[in-house]
């Protein structure tokens, strides 16, 4: 099985994006699906990638390909 699924609980959609966090800089980065499954990254389907929210004071950096 090559398909990677969304990391969100109960979501069975195919992942299209990868979300990573930098706690020190209070930043989240959202980009195209990473080349490998990494334990510190979260794979998301298109729906969950569009709805990403972060704690107050954090910023989200979206890769150009992920902008709506």
PyMOL Python script that loads the backbone (N, CA, C, O; Angstrom):
from pymol import cmd

cmd.read_pdbstr("""\
ATOM      1  N   UNK A   1       0.841  -1.177   0.000  1.00  0.00           N
ATOM      2  CA  UNK A   1       0.000   0.000   0.000  1.00  0.00           C
ATOM      3  C   UNK A   1       0.894   1.251   0.000  1.00  0.00           C
ATOM      4  O   UNK A   1       1.561   1.533   0.996  1.00  0.00           O
ATOM      5  N   UNK A   2       0.910   1.984  -1.086  1.00  0.00           N
ATOM      6  CA  UNK A   2       1.736   3.177  -1.217  1.00  0.00           C
ATOM      7  C   UNK A   2       1.015   4.437  -0.755  1.00  0.00           C
ATOM      8  O   UNK A   2       1.659   5.429  -0.415  1.00  0.00           O
ATOM      9  N   UNK A   3      -0.302   4.408  -0.742  1.00  0.00           N
ATOM     10  CA  UNK A   3      -1.093   5.578  -0.384  1.00  0.00           C
ATOM     11  C   UNK A   3      -0.939   5.889   1.103  1.00  0.00           C
ATOM     12  O   UNK A   3      -1.022   5.001   1.952  1.00  0.00           O
ATOM     13  N   UNK A   4      -0.714   7.168   1.397  1.00  0.00           N
ATOM     14  CA  UNK A   4      -0.661   7.603   2.796  1.00  0.00           C
ATOM     15  C   UNK A   4      -1.959   8.297   3.133  1.00  0.00           C
ATOM     16  O   UNK A   4      -2.498   9.061   2.332  1.00  0.00           O
ATOM     17  N   UNK A   5      -2.455   8.025   4.323  1.00  0.00           N
ATOM     18  CA  UNK A   5      -3.738   8.568   4.731  1.00  0.00           C
ATOM     19  C   UNK A   5      -3.561   9.770   5.649  1.00  0.00           C
ATOM     20  O   UNK A   5      -2.507   9.959   6.256  1.00  0.00           O
ATOM     21  N   UNK A   6      -4.600  10.565   5.735  1.00  0.00           N
ATOM     22  CA  UNK A   6      -4.640  11.731   6.605  1.00  0.00           C
ATOM     23  C   UNK A   6      -4.391  11.293   8.051  1.00  0.00           C
ATOM     24  O   UNK A   6      -4.881  10.250   8.485  1.00  0.00           O
ATOM     25  N   UNK A   7      -3.634  12.090   8.780  1.00  0.00           N
ATOM     26  CA  UNK A   7      -3.291  11.783  10.175  1.00  0.00           C
ATOM     27  C   UNK A   7      -4.433  12.056  11.144  1.00  0.00           C
ATOM     28  O   UNK A   7      -4.387  11.600  12.286  1.00  0.00           O
ATOM     29  N   UNK A   8      -5.449  12.783  10.718  1.00  0.00           N
ATOM     30  CA  UNK A   8      -6.555  13.118  11.613  1.00  0.00           C
ATOM     31  C   UNK A   8      -7.336  11.861  11.972  1.00  0.00           C
ATOM     32  O   UNK A   8      -7.606  11.018  11.116  1.00  0.00           O
ATOM     33  N   UNK A   9      -7.688  11.748  13.229  1.00  0.00           N
ATOM     34  CA  UNK A   9      -8.431  10.592  13.721  1.00  0.00           C
ATOM     35  C   UNK A   9      -9.761  10.474  12.973  1.00  0.00           C
ATOM     36  O   UNK A   9     -10.459  11.471  12.784  1.00  0.00           O
ATOM     37  N   UNK A  10     -10.097   9.302  12.565  1.00  0.00           N
ATOM     38  CA  UNK A  10     -11.319   8.920  11.835  1.00  0.00           C
ATOM     39  C   UNK A  10     -11.353   9.394  10.382  1.00  0.00           C
ATOM     40  O   UNK A  10     -12.352   9.167   9.700  1.00  0.00           O
ATOM     41  N   UNK A  11     -10.315  10.034   9.890  1.00  0.00           N
ATOM     42  CA  UNK A  11     -10.285  10.458   8.494  1.00  0.00           C
ATOM     43  C   UNK A  11      -9.583   9.381   7.678  1.00  0.00           C
ATOM     44  O   UNK A  11      -8.480   8.954   8.021  1.00  0.00           O
ATOM     45  N   UNK A  12     -10.211   8.950   6.616  1.00  0.00           N
ATOM     46  CA  UNK A  12      -9.642   7.895   5.778  1.00  0.00           C
ATOM     47  C   UNK A  12      -9.294   8.402   4.386  1.00  0.00           C
ATOM     48  O   UNK A  12      -9.077   7.611   3.468  1.00  0.00           O
ATOM     49  N   UNK A  13      -9.241   9.738   4.227  1.00  0.00           N
ATOM     50  CA  UNK A  13      -8.915  10.304   2.916  1.00  0.00           C
ATOM     51  C   UNK A  13      -7.410  10.259   2.669  1.00  0.00           C
ATOM     52  O   UNK A  13      -6.609  10.198   3.603  1.00  0.00           O
ATOM     53  N   UNK A  14      -7.053  10.290   1.404  1.00  0.00           N
ATOM     54  CA  UNK A  14      -5.645  10.278   1.006  1.00  0.00           C
ATOM     55  C   UNK A  14      -4.967  11.584   1.398  1.00  0.00           C
ATOM     56  O   UNK A  14      -5.530  12.662   1.206  1.00  0.00           O
ATOM     57  N   UNK A  15      -3.768  11.491   1.943  1.00  0.00           N
ATOM     58  CA  UNK A  15      -2.996  12.673   2.331  1.00  0.00           C
ATOM     59  C   UNK A  15      -2.427  13.361   1.095  1.00  0.00           C
ATOM     60  O   UNK A  15      -1.973  12.706   0.157  1.00  0.00           O
ATOM     61  N   UNK A  16      -2.459  14.698   1.109  1.00  0.00           N
ATOM     62  CA  UNK A  16      -1.913  15.485  -0.003  1.00  0.00           C
ATOM     63  C   UNK A  16      -0.933  16.544   0.483  1.00  0.00           C
ATOM     64  O   UNK A  16      -0.270  17.195  -0.324  1.00  0.00           O
ATOM     65  N   UNK A  17      -0.838  16.720   1.809  1.00  0.00           N
ATOM     66  CA  UNK A  17       0.011  17.768   2.380  1.00  0.00           C
ATOM     67  C   UNK A  17       0.681  17.248   3.646  1.00  0.00           C
ATOM     68  O   UNK A  17       0.210  16.300   4.273  1.00  0.00           O
ATOM     69  N   UNK A  18       1.794  17.893   4.008  1.00  0.00           N
ATOM     70  CA  UNK A  18       2.496  17.545   5.240  1.00  0.00           C
ATOM     71  C   UNK A  18       2.630  18.800   6.093  1.00  0.00           C
ATOM     72  O   UNK A  18       3.017  19.862   5.607  1.00  0.00           O
ATOM     73  N   UNK A  19       2.301  18.657   7.374  1.00  0.00           N
ATOM     74  CA  UNK A  19       2.362  19.742   8.344  1.00  0.00           C
ATOM     75  C   UNK A  19       3.467  19.438   9.344  1.00  0.00           C
ATOM     76  O   UNK A  19       3.532  18.343   9.902  1.00  0.00           O
ATOM     77  N   UNK A  20       4.330  20.415   9.562  1.00  0.00           N
ATOM     78  CA  UNK A  20       5.382  20.280  10.572  1.00  0.00           C
ATOM     79  C   UNK A  20       5.344  21.510  11.474  1.00  0.00           C
ATOM     80  O   UNK A  20       4.836  22.566  11.097  1.00  0.00           O
ATOM     81  N   UNK A  21       5.894  21.344  12.674  1.00  0.00           N
ATOM     82  CA  UNK A  21       5.895  22.419  13.667  1.00  0.00           C
ATOM     83  C   UNK A  21       7.307  22.784  14.069  1.00  0.00           C
ATOM     84  O   UNK A  21       8.196  21.934  14.111  1.00  0.00           O
ATOM     85  N   UNK A  22       7.506  24.069  14.366  1.00  0.00           N
ATOM     86  CA  UNK A  22       8.739  24.553  14.973  1.00  0.00           C
ATOM     87  C   UNK A  22       8.298  25.258  16.251  1.00  0.00           C
ATOM     88  O   UNK A  22       7.912  26.427  16.234  1.00  0.00           O
ATOM     89  N   UNK A  23       8.364  24.527  17.352  1.00  0.00           N
ATOM     90  CA  UNK A  23       7.870  25.057  18.619  1.00  0.00           C
ATOM     91  C   UNK A  23       8.669  26.264  19.089  1.00  0.00           C
ATOM     92  O   UNK A  23       8.098  27.190  19.664  1.00  0.00           O
ATOM     93  N   UNK A  24       9.963  26.274  18.859  1.00  0.00           N
ATOM     94  CA  UNK A  24      10.808  27.392  19.279  1.00  0.00           C
ATOM     95  C   UNK A  24      10.417  28.701  18.626  1.00  0.00           C
ATOM     96  O   UNK A  24      10.429  29.753  19.266  1.00  0.00           O
ATOM     97  N   UNK A  25      10.068  28.635  17.348  1.00  0.00           N
ATOM     98  CA  UNK A  25       9.684  29.838  16.600  1.00  0.00           C
ATOM     99  C   UNK A  25       8.174  30.043  16.551  1.00  0.00           C
ATOM    100  O   UNK A  25       7.702  30.989  15.920  1.00  0.00           O
ATOM    101  N   UNK A  26       7.418  29.180  17.201  1.00  0.00           N
ATOM    102  CA  UNK A  26       5.951  29.230  17.189  1.00  0.00           C
ATOM    103  C   UNK A  26       5.420  29.336  15.770  1.00  0.00           C
ATOM    104  O   UNK A  26       4.685  30.260  15.422  1.00  0.00           O
ATOM    105  N   UNK A  27       5.813  28.363  14.966  1.00  0.00           N
ATOM    106  CA  UNK A  27       5.471  28.375  13.553  1.00  0.00           C
ATOM    107  C   UNK A  27       5.079  26.973  13.095  1.00  0.00           C
ATOM    108  O   UNK A  27       5.644  25.979  13.551  1.00  0.00           O
ATOM    109  N   UNK A  28       4.117  26.907  12.199  1.00  0.00           N
ATOM    110  CA  UNK A  28       3.743  25.655  11.550  1.00  0.00           C
ATOM    111  C   UNK A  28       3.984  25.834  10.053  1.00  0.00           C
ATOM    112  O   UNK A  28       3.706  26.896   9.495  1.00  0.00           O
ATOM    113  N   UNK A  29       4.497  24.799   9.415  1.00  0.00           N
ATOM    114  CA  UNK A  29       4.750  24.850   7.969  1.00  0.00           C
ATOM    115  C   UNK A  29       3.897  23.795   7.291  1.00  0.00           C
ATOM    116  O   UNK A  29       3.892  22.632   7.695  1.00  0.00           O
ATOM    117  N   UNK A  30       3.174  24.207   6.255  1.00  0.00           N
ATOM    118  CA  UNK A  30       2.303  23.312   5.497  1.00  0.00           C
ATOM    119  C   UNK A  30       2.768  23.303   4.049  1.00  0.00           C
ATOM    120  O   UNK A  30       2.850  24.349   3.405  1.00  0.00           O
ATOM    121  N   UNK A  31       3.067  22.129   3.551  1.00  0.00           N
ATOM    122  CA  UNK A  31       3.552  22.013   2.182  1.00  0.00           C
ATOM    123  C   UNK A  31       3.043  20.757   1.518  1.00  0.00           C
ATOM    124  O   UNK A  31       2.278  19.999   2.115  1.00  0.00           O
ATOM    125  N   UNK A  32       3.458  20.530   0.295  1.00  0.00           N
ATOM    126  CA  UNK A  32       3.062  19.309  -0.410  1.00  0.00           C
ATOM    127  C   UNK A  32       3.483  18.072   0.387  1.00  0.00           C
ATOM    128  O   UNK A  32       4.370  18.145   1.237  1.00  0.00           O
ATOM    129  N   UNK A  33       2.859  16.972   0.112  1.00  0.00           N
ATOM    130  CA  UNK A  33       3.142  15.728   0.810  1.00  0.00           C
ATOM    131  C   UNK A  33       4.626  15.413   0.763  1.00  0.00           C
ATOM    132  O   UNK A  33       5.229  15.379  -0.310  1.00  0.00           O
ATOM    133  N   UNK A  34       5.210  15.183   1.929  1.00  0.00           N
ATOM    134  CA  UNK A  34       6.631  14.871   2.019  1.00  0.00           C
ATOM    135  C   UNK A  34       6.953  13.546   1.343  1.00  0.00           C
ATOM    136  O   UNK A  34       6.075  12.703   1.160  1.00  0.00           O
ATOM    137  N   UNK A  35       8.196  13.372   0.980  1.00  0.00           N
ATOM    138  CA  UNK A  35       8.626  12.171   0.266  1.00  0.00           C
ATOM    139  C   UNK A  35       8.538  10.896   1.079  1.00  0.00           C
ATOM    140  O   UNK A  35       8.359   9.813   0.523  1.00  0.00           O
ATOM    141  N   UNK A  36       8.664  11.017   2.400  1.00  0.00           N
ATOM    142  CA  UNK A  36       8.579   9.851   3.264  1.00  0.00           C
ATOM    143  C   UNK A  36       7.702  10.162   4.460  1.00  0.00           C
ATOM    144  O   UNK A  36       7.499  11.321   4.822  1.00  0.00           O
ATOM    145  N   UNK A  37       7.190   9.109   5.062  1.00  0.00           N
ATOM    146  CA  UNK A  37       6.388   9.251   6.271  1.00  0.00           C
ATOM    147  C   UNK A  37       7.344   9.513   7.429  1.00  0.00           C
ATOM    148  O   UNK A  37       8.220   8.690   7.693  1.00  0.00           O
ATOM    149  N   UNK A  38       7.200  10.629   8.119  1.00  0.00           N
ATOM    150  CA  UNK A  38       8.107  11.006   9.195  1.00  0.00           C
ATOM    151  C   UNK A  38       7.320  11.107  10.506  1.00  0.00           C
ATOM    152  O   UNK A  38       6.231  11.680  10.514  1.00  0.00           O
ATOM    153  N   UNK A  39       7.837  10.569  11.606  1.00  0.00           N
ATOM    154  CA  UNK A  39       7.078  10.566  12.856  1.00  0.00           C
ATOM    155  C   UNK A  39       6.803  11.953  13.439  1.00  0.00           C
ATOM    156  O   UNK A  39       5.877  12.101  14.236  1.00  0.00           O
ATOM    157  N   UNK A  40       7.575  12.962  13.067  1.00  0.00           N
ATOM    158  CA  UNK A  40       7.360  14.314  13.585  1.00  0.00           C
ATOM    159  C   UNK A  40       6.587  15.205  12.623  1.00  0.00           C
ATOM    160  O   UNK A  40       6.500  16.415  12.830  1.00  0.00           O
ATOM    161  N   UNK A  41       6.028  14.617  11.579  1.00  0.00           N
ATOM    162  CA  UNK A  41       5.240  15.367  10.606  1.00  0.00           C
ATOM    163  C   UNK A  41       3.844  14.758  10.545  1.00  0.00           C
ATOM    164  O   UNK A  41       3.652  13.582  10.854  1.00  0.00           O
ATOM    165  N   UNK A  42       2.896  15.556  10.152  1.00  0.00           N
ATOM    166  CA  UNK A  42       1.505  15.120  10.092  1.00  0.00           C
ATOM    167  C   UNK A  42       1.017  15.231   8.652  1.00  0.00           C
ATOM    168  O   UNK A  42       0.982  16.322   8.082  1.00  0.00           O
ATOM    169  N   UNK A  43       0.646  14.111   8.077  1.00  0.00           N
ATOM    170  CA  UNK A  43       0.106  14.109   6.723  1.00  0.00           C
ATOM    171  C   UNK A  43      -1.380  14.443   6.792  1.00  0.00           C
ATOM    172  O   UNK A  43      -2.110  13.905   7.625  1.00  0.00           O
ATOM    173  N   UNK A  44      -1.822  15.339   5.905  1.00  0.00           N
ATOM    174  CA  UNK A  44      -3.208  15.792   5.921  1.00  0.00           C
ATOM    175  C   UNK A  44      -3.854  15.662   4.550  1.00  0.00           C
ATOM    176  O   UNK A  44      -3.190  15.808   3.525  1.00  0.00           O
ATOM    177  N   UNK A  45      -5.153  15.388   4.540  1.00  0.00           N
ATOM    178  CA  UNK A  45      -5.921  15.399   3.292  1.00  0.00           C
ATOM    179  C   UNK A  45      -6.164  16.866   2.911  1.00  0.00           C
ATOM    180  O   UNK A  45      -5.863  17.767   3.693  1.00  0.00           O
ATOM    181  N   UNK A  46      -6.699  17.100   1.732  1.00  0.00           N
ATOM    182  CA  UNK A  46      -6.934  18.466   1.253  1.00  0.00           C
ATOM    183  C   UNK A  46      -7.870  19.228   2.187  1.00  0.00           C
ATOM    184  O   UNK A  46      -7.634  20.402   2.471  1.00  0.00           O
ATOM    185  N   UNK A  47      -8.919  18.584   2.662  1.00  0.00           N
ATOM    186  CA  UNK A  47      -9.891  19.249   3.534  1.00  0.00           C
ATOM    187  C   UNK A  47      -9.241  19.693   4.845  1.00  0.00           C
ATOM    188  O   UNK A  47      -9.432  20.831   5.272  1.00  0.00           O
ATOM    189  N   UNK A  48      -8.493  18.826   5.473  1.00  0.00           N
ATOM    190  CA  UNK A  48      -7.865  19.190   6.736  1.00  0.00           C
ATOM    191  C   UNK A  48      -6.704  20.176   6.528  1.00  0.00           C
ATOM    192  O   UNK A  48      -6.440  20.998   7.405  1.00  0.00           O
ATOM    193  N   UNK A  49      -6.023  20.110   5.410  1.00  0.00           N
ATOM    194  CA  UNK A  49      -4.955  21.070   5.120  1.00  0.00           C
ATOM    195  C   UNK A  49      -5.515  22.484   4.996  1.00  0.00           C
ATOM    196  O   UNK A  49      -4.869  23.441   5.422  1.00  0.00           O
ATOM    197  N   UNK A  50      -6.691  22.624   4.427  1.00  0.00           N
ATOM    198  CA  UNK A  50      -7.318  23.942   4.286  1.00  0.00           C
ATOM    199  C   UNK A  50      -7.766  24.496   5.625  1.00  0.00           C
ATOM    200  O   UNK A  50      -7.841  25.712   5.804  1.00  0.00           O
ATOM    201  N   UNK A  51      -8.064  23.610   6.566  1.00  0.00           N
ATOM    202  CA  UNK A  51      -8.611  24.026   7.859  1.00  0.00           C
ATOM    203  C   UNK A  51      -7.575  24.076   8.979  1.00  0.00           C
ATOM    204  O   UNK A  51      -7.948  24.145  10.150  1.00  0.00           O
ATOM    205  N   UNK A  52      -6.311  24.043   8.655  1.00  0.00           N
ATOM    206  CA  UNK A  52      -5.267  24.041   9.681  1.00  0.00           C
ATOM    207  C   UNK A  52      -5.414  25.275  10.569  1.00  0.00           C
ATOM    208  O   UNK A  52      -5.568  26.398  10.088  1.00  0.00           O
ATOM    209  N   UNK A  53      -5.362  25.035  11.867  1.00  0.00           N
ATOM    210  CA  UNK A  53      -5.349  26.146  12.820  1.00  0.00           C
ATOM    211  C   UNK A  53      -4.197  25.911  13.796  1.00  0.00           C
ATOM    212  O   UNK A  53      -3.818  24.772  14.068  1.00  0.00           O
ATOM    213  N   UNK A  54      -3.664  26.983  14.303  1.00  0.00           N
ATOM    214  CA  UNK A  54      -2.520  26.911  15.213  1.00  0.00           C
ATOM    215  C   UNK A  54      -2.843  27.715  16.469  1.00  0.00           C
ATOM    216  O   UNK A  54      -3.789  28.503  16.466  1.00  0.00           O
ATOM    217  N   UNK A  55      -2.077  27.530  17.536  1.00  0.00           N
ATOM    218  CA  UNK A  55      -2.330  28.301  18.751  1.00  0.00           C
ATOM    219  C   UNK A  55      -2.196  29.809  18.506  1.00  0.00           C
ATOM    220  O   UNK A  55      -1.496  30.246  17.591  1.00  0.00           O
ATOM    221  N   UNK A  56      -2.870  30.575  19.329  1.00  0.00           N
ATOM    222  CA  UNK A  56      -2.799  32.035  19.257  1.00  0.00           C
ATOM    223  C   UNK A  56      -1.342  32.485  19.367  1.00  0.00           C
ATOM    224  O   UNK A  56      -0.601  32.038  20.243  1.00  0.00           O
ATOM    225  N   UNK A  57      -0.953  33.377  18.463  1.00  0.00           N
ATOM    226  CA  UNK A  57       0.411  33.896  18.449  1.00  0.00           C
ATOM    227  C   UNK A  57       1.334  33.152  17.497  1.00  0.00           C
ATOM    228  O   UNK A  57       2.430  33.628  17.203  1.00  0.00           O
ATOM    229  N   UNK A  58       0.911  32.001  17.015  1.00  0.00           N
ATOM    230  CA  UNK A  58       1.703  31.224  16.056  1.00  0.00           C
ATOM    231  C   UNK A  58       1.398  31.714  14.650  1.00  0.00           C
ATOM    232  O   UNK A  58       0.374  32.354  14.411  1.00  0.00           O
ATOM    233  N   UNK A  59       2.300  31.404  13.722  1.00  0.00           N
ATOM    234  CA  UNK A  59       2.063  31.701  12.309  1.00  0.00           C
ATOM    235  C   UNK A  59       2.075  30.397  11.520  1.00  0.00           C
ATOM    236  O   UNK A  59       2.705  29.418  11.919  1.00  0.00           O
ATOM    237  N   UNK A  60       1.373  30.403  10.402  1.00  0.00           N
ATOM    238  CA  UNK A  60       1.363  29.265   9.490  1.00  0.00           C
ATOM    239  C   UNK A  60       2.039  29.713   8.207  1.00  0.00           C
ATOM    240  O   UNK A  60       1.630  30.698   7.592  1.00  0.00           O
ATOM    241  N   UNK A  61       3.072  28.990   7.804  1.00  0.00           N
ATOM    242  CA  UNK A  61       3.740  29.257   6.540  1.00  0.00           C
ATOM    243  C   UNK A  61       3.235  28.207   5.558  1.00  0.00           C
ATOM    244  O   UNK A  61       3.414  27.008   5.772  1.00  0.00           O
ATOM    245  N   UNK A  62       2.613  28.657   4.497  1.00  0.00           N
ATOM    246  CA  UNK A  62       2.066  27.736   3.486  1.00  0.00           C
ATOM    247  C   UNK A  62       2.938  27.787   2.237  1.00  0.00           C
ATOM    248  O   UNK A  62       3.224  28.858   1.703  1.00  0.00           O
ATOM    249  N   UNK A  63       3.349  26.617   1.789  1.00  0.00           N
ATOM    250  CA  UNK A  63       4.089  26.513   0.536  1.00  0.00           C
ATOM    251  C   UNK A  63       3.220  27.066  -0.582  1.00  0.00           C
ATOM    252  O   UNK A  63       2.001  26.899  -0.551  1.00  0.00           O
ATOM    253  N   UNK A  64       3.805  27.704  -1.542  1.00  0.00           N
ATOM    254  CA  UNK A  64       3.059  28.330  -2.639  1.00  0.00           C
ATOM    255  C   UNK A  64       2.033  27.386  -3.262  1.00  0.00           C
ATOM    256  O   UNK A  64       0.933  27.820  -3.606  1.00  0.00           O
ATOM    257  N   UNK A  65       2.365  26.125  -3.411  1.00  0.00           N
ATOM    258  CA  UNK A  65       1.443  25.149  -4.017  1.00  0.00           C
ATOM    259  C   UNK A  65       0.234  24.887  -3.135  1.00  0.00           C
ATOM    260  O   UNK A  65      -0.764  24.350  -3.615  1.00  0.00           O
ATOM    261  N   UNK A  66       0.295  25.256  -1.842  1.00  0.00           N
ATOM    262  CA  UNK A  66      -0.803  24.996  -0.925  1.00  0.00           C
ATOM    263  C   UNK A  66      -1.745  26.189  -0.747  1.00  0.00           C
ATOM    264  O   UNK A  66      -2.733  26.092  -0.019  1.00  0.00           O
ATOM    265  N   UNK A  67      -1.449  27.298  -1.399  1.00  0.00           N
ATOM    266  CA  UNK A  67      -2.293  28.481  -1.243  1.00  0.00           C
ATOM    267  C   UNK A  67      -3.550  28.322  -2.077  1.00  0.00           C
ATOM    268  O   UNK A  67      -3.516  27.856  -3.216  1.00  0.00           O
ATOM    269  N   UNK A  68      -4.664  28.724  -1.472  1.00  0.00           N
ATOM    270  CA  UNK A  68      -5.969  28.611  -2.162  1.00  0.00           C
ATOM    271  C   UNK A  68      -6.209  29.796  -3.057  1.00  0.00           C
ATOM    272  O   UNK A  68      -7.248  29.874  -3.712  1.00  0.00           O
TER     273      UNK A  68
END
""", "prot")
cmd.dss("prot")
cmd.show_as("cartoon", "prot")
cmd.util.cbc("prot")
cmd.orient("prot")
